[in-house]
Amino acid sequence: MKEEIKWCAIGDSFTYLNDHLDETDNRVEKGYLTRTCEYFSNLSVINIGMNGSSTPDWVNAELPEADLYTVLLGTNDWHGGVPLGRREDFVQKKEGTILGNMGILISHIRQKAPNAALLVMNPVERGDFVYILDPFNNALGSYMPDQGQWLSDIAEGIYETCCEEGIPALNLHDLSGITPENVVRFKWVKTQDGYRKLPYPEYTKISVQFGEDEYPYPEEAADFTYDGLHPSDKGNEVIASLLAAKLEELLGGRLIRKED
């Protein structure tokens, strides 16, 4: 009788949207959780991703029983000005920095399920985000620092701290290939000569009049994301394929690959 692996997925909108595809305006067919489970015949997921959340929201999250916990860190800490902190914050579980909050969360996971497998994933780069259901919900991309921090530095700090502390980690930032250059194929922007399809970095020079201009990411603009931030089917599959390979490495022979 094969062992069933119960997986608890912790994260922000990248994780949450897997079960709320209507909030992508159905631009996404399957999220990374569903896609990862489809690689295996004995993996099921409990999705506790919280839309718009960041590490301060996760330190007191109610955790279900599981055999595997994954933490996919997003860009909300970076955009919200939460400082990266230092390795000492992680070790001392110092609340208020990304690394400190992460240390608290991992401690809670270890207390809840001492024998469970654990994997941390760092954030990927982003472009200019415009929420498809509310264009007034928008933010600039990671091609520039936010409140003095570069997203790439945060991603590196998370991965390096995990490696130094013996926490299994997947360096999505470097391995996914997702960059500001390829999050979308173009941005549909209004110029003096009318609407134009502008690629990165040209589109960063023209501001969008939210609520007046057309939505800047029609379906054909999608590449690794569909809205400048959230993964498209292409982006979700890249994350899922990397994650599936890492989980096999982490869990040894406990996961059973589906036959093609």
C-alpha positions in Angstrom: 0.0 0.0 0.0 1.5 3.3 -1.1 2.1 6.1 1.4 0.0 9.2 0.9 2.0 12.4 1.4 0.0 15.3 2.8 1.6 18.6 1.8 0.9 22.0 3.5 1.7 25.0 1.2 2.4 28.3 2.9 2.7 31.5 0.9 1.1 34.6 -0.5 -1.0 35.2 -3.6 1.2 32.9 -5.7 0.0 30.1 -3.5 -3.5 31.4 -2.7 -4.5 31.9 -6.4 -4.1 28.1 -7.1 -7.6 27.7 -5.5 -9.1 31.0 -6.7 -8.5 31.0 -10.4 -11.5 33.4 -10.9 -9.4 36.1 -9.3 -7.0 35.7 -12.2 -10.0 36.5 -14.4 -9.4 32.9 -15.5 -6.2 33.8 -17.2 -4.7 30.8 -15.4 -5.8 27.2 -16.0 -3.8 25.6 -13.2 -1.6 26.9 -10.4 1.8 25.6 -9.3 0.2 23.5 -6.5 -2.1 21.6 -8.8 0.7 21.2 -11.3 3.1 19.8 -8.7 0.6 17.3 -7.4 0.0 16.1 -11.0 3.6 14.9 -11.2 2.9 12.3 -8.5 0.3 9.7 -7.6 0.5 10.0 -3.8 0.8 13.8 -3.1 -2.1 15.9 -1.9 -2.0 19.6 -0.9 -3.6 21.7 1.8 -3.4 25.3 0.6 -3.1 27.9 3.4 -1.8 30.7 1.1 -3.1 34.1 2.1 -3.7 36.7 -0.6 -1.7 39.9 -0.1 0.2 38.4 2.9 3.8 38.7 3.9 6.0 37.0 6.6 4.5 39.0 9.5 1.1 37.4 8.7 2.6 33.9 8.8 4.3 33.9 12.2 1.0 33.0 14.0 -0.6 31.0 11.2 -2.6 28.0 12.2 -0.8 25.0 10.8 -2.5 21.7 9.8 -0.9 18.3 10.3 1.2 17.4 7.3 4.1 15.3 6.1 5.6 18.1 4.1 5.6 21.9 4.5 6.7 24.4 1.9 7.1 28.1 2.3 7.1 30.2 -0.9 8.2 33.7 0.0 6.8 36.4 -2.2 7.5 40.1 -2.8 5.1 41.7 -0.4 7.7 42.0 2.3 10.0 43.8 -0.1 7.3 46.0 -1.4 6.0 46.7 2.2 9.4 47.7 3.5 10.0 44.8 5.8 13.8 44.6 6.3 15.7 41.5 5.3 17.5 41.4 8.7 20.5 39.2 9.5 21.2 35.5 10.0 21.1 36.3 13.8 17.5 37.3 13.5 16.7 33.9 12.1 18.6 32.1 14.8 17.1 34.2 17.6 13.6 34.2 16.0 13.5 38.0 16.1 10.2 39.2 14.9 10.1 42.2 12.6 12.5 41.2 9.9 12.0 38.7 7.0 14.7 36.4 8.3 13.4 36.7 11.9 9.8 36.0 10.9 11.0 33.1 8.8 12.8 31.7 11.9 9.6 31.9 14.0 7.5 30.2 11.3 10.0 27.4 10.8 10.1 26.9 14.6 6.3 26.6 14.7 6.4 24.1 11.8 9.1 22.0 13.7 6.9 22.1 16.9 3.8 21.1 15.0 5.4 18.3 13.0 8.9 17.4 14.1 9.3 14.6 11.6 7.9 16.4 8.6 9.9 17.5 5.6 10.4 21.2 5.0 11.3 23.3 2.0 11.7 27.1 1.7 11.6 28.9 -1.7 12.8 32.4 -2.3 10.9 35.1 -4.3 11.3 35.6 -8.1 11.6 39.0 -9.9 8.6 41.0 -11.0 7.6 43.6 -13.4 5.0 46.5 -13.1 2.0 44.9 -11.5 -1.6 45.9 -12.3 -4.4 43.8 -10.8 -6.6 42.6 -13.5 -9.8 43.1 -11.5 -8.8 46.5 -10.0 -6.2 48.6 -11.9 -5.9 50.9 -8.9 -4.1 48.0 -7.2 -0.7 48.4 -8.8 3.0 48.6 -8.0 6.3 49.1 -9.8 8.6 46.2 -10.7 11.7 44.9 -9.1 14.0 46.6 -11.7 14.4 49.3 -9.0 14.8 49.2 -5.3 11.8 49.6 -3.0 12.4 51.6 0.2 16.2 51.0 -0.1 16.1 47.3 -0.7 16.7 45.3 -3.9 14.5 42.2 -4.3 17.5 40.3 -5.6 19.4 41.0 -2.3 16.4 39.7 -0.3 16.1 36.5 -2.4 19.8 35.9 -2.0 19.7 36.5 1.8 16.8 34.1 2.2 18.5 31.3 0.3 21.9 31.8 1.8 20.5 31.8 5.4 18.6 28.6 4.8 21.7 26.9 3.4 23.8 28.1 6.4 21.2 26.9 8.8 20.6 23.5 7.2 17.1 24.3 6.0 16.3 22.7 2.6 15.8 25.5 0.1 15.0 26.0 -3.6 16.5 29.0 -5.2 13.6 29.9 -7.4 15.0 33.4 -7.9 18.0 32.1 -9.9 16.6 28.9 -11.3 13.2 30.0 -12.6 14.6 32.3 -15.3 11.9 34.9 -14.4 13.2 38.4 -14.8 11.7 41.9 -15.4 12.6 41.4 -19.0 10.3 38.4 -19.5 7.5 38.7 -17.0 5.4 40.0 -19.9 6.0 40.2 -23.6 4.9 43.8 -23.7 2.9 46.5 -21.9 0.0 48.1 -23.8 0.5 51.8 -23.0 -0.9 55.1 -24.2 1.6 57.3 -25.9 1.5 60.6 -27.8 1.0 58.5 -30.9 -1.7 56.3 -29.5 -1.6 52.9 -27.8 1.6 50.9 -28.4 3.0 47.5 -27.4 6.2 48.4 -25.5 8.6 45.8 -24.2 10.8 46.2 -21.1 12.5 48.6 -20.4 10.8 51.0 -22.8 7.5 50.7 -20.9 9.0 51.8 -17.7 9.4 55.3 -19.1 5.6 55.9 -19.6 3.2 56.1 -16.8 -0.3 54.6 -16.9 -3.4 56.6 -16.0 -5.1 53.9 -13.9 -8.9 54.0 -14.3 -8.6 55.9 -17.6 -6.3 53.9 -19.8 -7.0 50.5 -21.1 -5.7 47.5 -19.0 -2.0 47.3 -19.9 -1.8 43.5 -20.1 -4.1 41.9 -22.7 -4.0 38.1 -22.9 -1.3 38.1 -25.7 1.0 40.1 -23.4 1.4 37.2 -21.0 4.8 35.5 -20.7 5.9 34.2 -17.3 3.2 36.3 -15.7 -0.2 37.5 -16.9 -0.2 40.8 -14.9 3.4 41.7 -14.4 3.5 39.8 -11.1 1.5 36.6 -10.8 2.5 33.5 -12.7 0.8 32.6 -15.9 0.4 28.9 -16.8 3.9 29.1 -18.2 5.3 30.6 -15.0 3.3 28.1 -12.8 4.7 25.2 -14.8 8.3 26.4 -14.4 7.8 26.7 -10.6 6.1 23.3 -10.4 8.7 21.4 -12.4 11.5 22.8 -10.3 9.6 22.1 -7.1 8.7 18.5 -8.1 12.3 17.7 -8.8 13.4 19.2 -5.4 10.7 17.3 -3.6 11.9 14.1 -5.1 15.3 14.9 -3.8 14.0 15.9 -0.4 11.7 13.0 0.2 13.7 10.2 -1.5 11.6 7.4 -2.7 8.5 8.3 -0.8 7.0 10.2 -3.7 5.8 8.1 -6.6 6.0 9.7 -10.1 3.0 9.2 -12.3 3.7 7.1 -15.4 3.5 9.1 -18.6 
